[in-house]
Amino acid sequence: MSLATTVRTTRARPGLWWAGAVCMVLLSACERQTERTTDSATDGAQPGAEMPRETGETAGGALTPETVASVTYTANQGEIELGQLAVRRASDPRVRQFAQRMIDDHSAANQKLASVQRPATDGGPLAMRLRDDVRRIEQSLEAADEKTFDRAYIDSQVLLHRRLLEDLDRKFIPAATDARFRNSLQEFRGTVEEHLRMAQEIQKSLGKSDR
């Protein structure tokens, strides 16, 4: 199954888009270390298994505000951790600057969101899976060499922010019943959209320099 099919599969399920990000990081490192084509590198990839309704969902399957707060907190923490790794390891100054921006902006977003909506105590299996996936992304980035790290990190950032933007629009913002929390999520959405634009611009420039 192709990577595109895997991405489409994860798009419909909360949290599973992080698994797609892991695939993207591994693909980026593999392409540049072995010079294989994208098609051959992704042959045999399997979509995520069907998951039962998560703790923190309503009977109808909608996310509760508390779970949304927990998931967005976990996503922000993941971006902070990945940014800290990139600040240490990136060789391109544009990538290091972007990584520092991720640390600053996602730290501020966590403070703002936590001030208007208390997160669920543990976030349930959804937040736990996000934390596990961040660790896998970190491990794959740690394994990347100096020549492949920058592109692998930026590729993961494009995919992660795109998925987060989609989940904000389709799931998280609609689940915010409190006006202050909804407004904060909408403000956060603007930050995520700006991050995506920045990452895509760096991705394009790295692609040109690779040729």
Secondary structure by P-SEA (a helix, b strand, c coil): ccaaaaaaaacccccaaaaaaaaaaaaaaaaaacccccccccccccccccccccccccccccccaaaaaaaaaaaaaaaaaaaaaaaaccccaaaaaaaaaaaaaaaaaaaaaaacccccccccaaaaaaaaaaaaaaaaaaacccccaaaaaaaaaaaaaaaaaaaaacccccccccaaaaaaaaaaaaaaaaaaaaaaaaaaaaaaaac
